[in-house]
Amino acid sequence: MPDILHSVPHINGKFPGPKEYSRRIPNITRLKQSGLTTFEVEKAMGASGTHKIAVILVNFASAGSNTTGANANVMTSADITGFKTTFNYVKNFYIEASYGKLIFDFTFFFKDSAGDVKSTATLTGTETPFTLQKSMSEYGTGDEYGNAVGLENLINDSITGVGSSVKHKDSGGIYDGVVIAHAGYGNESTGNSGDIWSAYIGSINNPKNGFSDGTVVPAKENGASPIGVVCHEFGHYLGLCDLYSTNNSGGSTKVGIWSLMDAGPWLNGGASPSHPNGWEKYLLGWLAPIELNSSSHINKTSYAFETSSSTVYKLSCIGSSSEYFIVYHTSRTAYSPSTPANGLLIWHIDEGYIDGITFESRKQGNTLNNYSHKTVDLEEADDSDPSANDGDTGDVWPGKRGIFTMPYSNKYDGQSSGVTVMDISASVDKSVFSVYFKPFLNGYIRNSAGAGLAGVDVKLISSTGSVISSIKTTDSEGYYVFPNLDYGSYTVIPSTDLGWHFFPESRQIILAETDLVYTALDFTGLIETSRNRVLAKEKILMPVNNVFHPGETACTIYYKVPRSGRVIIKLYTLDGRLVNTLVDEYTNPGTYSVPWTGNNDSNSFVASGIYLVHIDAAGYKDTKKICVVK
């Protein structure tokens, strides 16, 4: 039984489309585990070899109501040659995307002047499409929001019109599939209810000539090329699910233009869509990822997955059999020339239960990315998720973040995946990177306002006092990481070369065998004059950046205690109400710091105003003021 799927996403993601269907593809992991050869796996997946597709050109008796354009029911010569361009592109697109494994062989059906059925492999613009006796809007009306009855009727009526010339190969014919190429615009770009929404439909009631499924595509799109739409529908024909949101609220993007099965059909106005992503190509049997799951892997190279199938990597998450990362280089190619940037893409895949729903059930219902977290998610290298902007140049690595590690590489349960990808460099044709699975230390180095300090050298010292790692320099957010560590005792020391003095001056940590990562090894820097104020006194309470904007900056409270004992630091309103407790611990003599980002004990931002910070330590009590401005 074919699976229920949705149609191509709306050009602006505003409306959901009709329900459609797809041939259910086998689980490729299980096929490989069964011991089948590569050839046998590819054959079972059904996404390789030559697929003979019958394309029936169709006009309508009239346009009907609420359709787009004058004489929309009849193709022009330009529309017909436009189909020639579209299907030529689709053929070459899938040759490139499948690394030559899949070839579509299209035959176009039309009528001659005598009304006889004719066919050709190459359209000239002089062909006469079949004319159906119903209006366009009779087939298109109601195809939004899950209704595919009109589309089923369109497929059956078109096959009936062409007669026995088009039969499925399982019913005495030679064709693997059928496409109805019709006059008019696709509803997915017009929003007019009489226009017909493009879709791949399966489980057709009362199938004709052995075709229980079929594809419906338009001659034109409003303000876009139909090429991307047709490529997307053939993705469904091969068995791929949508990656955009397929609920009834509309087809909002989830991974943007980085996949043909999300917003990728509309890339460059639909004229040059993006490929299926690397995980989707893996599902179709077009590539076999190189699995990395232990130890360290230095200077791995990935060439553009668009044209190279041999350097896509699968990184296993420690402690999970269903979560992993797919990593590969992306680059602009002949039939995918419009992606935003070249660089490394990192995908987070979860084939386990999500909200109690199995992976197979999510595929069958075409709901991969409809849940509390996505089945297929792009881990962007910047701070803007593709679901918010359709994807941009900042998504590829190394990007802004530079290092893929926690919290970005955490599993969906919040625990560390144990995966770190770093030392990333990207050029046009390839990315080079290193992968580590052993424990690591990380943290942030910030100023007193909470902003990251870039370019600070950080040393990792062994228990014997020797520098055991090359110096790591903080990125633009002040982040540093020491990966691939053995269990044992370490000291982390940030350098003062840039004029910053840090509290604490160093941090010591013991990595036990239960640790995958030790985080929050953070340091806060002071400039020389502020540092001298702290060091000059035996005891002090000093808020720095004590006029700040919550959510944008922070206030760091430095304190120095004269002797060992319990230290309590609390924040109060001017009328004495407790706002938050920042410190409550036993402390040895020394200088310390604690940040306040403007949150109360319920983790909500406080209102604008003056607040009191009070310290109660052994031999020392003091109160200072902090101003919050919104």
Secondary structure as UniProt FT lines:
FT   STRAND          3..6
FT   TURN            11..12
FT   STRAND          19..22
FT   HELIX           28..33
FT   TURN            34..35
FT   HELIX           38..45
FT   STRAND          49..60
FT   TURN            70..73
FT   HELIX           77..97
FT   TURN            98..100
FT   STRAND          102..111
FT   TURN            113..114
FT   STRAND          117..120
FT   STRAND          130..132
FT   HELIX           136..140
FT   TURN            141..142
FT   TURN            145..146
FT   HELIX           149..162
FT   HELIX           163..165
FT   HELIX           169..171
FT   STRAND          177..186
FT   HELIX           187..190
FT   TURN            193..194
FT   STRAND          199..201
FT   TURN            209..210
FT   STRAND          214..221
FT   TURN            222..223
FT   HELIX           227..238
FT   TURN            248..249
FT   HELIX           256..258
FT   TURN            260..263
FT   HELIX           264..270
FT   HELIX           278..283
FT   TURN            284..285
FT   STRAND          290..292
FT   STRAND          296..304
FT   TURN            305..307
FT   STRAND          313..316
FT   TURN            318..319
FT   STRAND          323..330
FT   TURN            334..335
FT   TURN            337..338
FT   STRAND          343..350
FT   TURN            355..356
FT   HELIX           359..364
FT   TURN            365..366
FT   TURN            368..369
FT   STRAND          376..378
FT   HELIX           386..389
FT   HELIX           393..395
FT   TURN            399..401
FT   TURN            406..409
FT   TURN            412..413
FT   STRAND          420..426
FT   STRAND          430..436
FT   STRAND          440..447
FT   TURN            448..449
FT   TURN            454..455
FT   STRAND          457..462
FT   TURN            463..464
FT   STRAND          472..473
FT   TURN            476..477
FT   STRAND          479..482
FT   STRAND          488..494
FT   TURN            497..498
FT   STRAND          501..503
FT   STRAND          507..511
FT   TURN            513..514
FT   STRAND          517..518
FT   STRAND          523..526
FT   HELIX           528..535
FT   STRAND          540..544
FT   STRAND          547..548
FT   TURN            550..552
FT   STRAND          555..561
FT   STRAND          565..573
FT   TURN            574..575
FT   STRAND          578..587
FT   STRAND          590..596
FT   TURN            601..602
FT   STRAND          609..617
FT   TURN            618..619
FT   STRAND          620..628
//
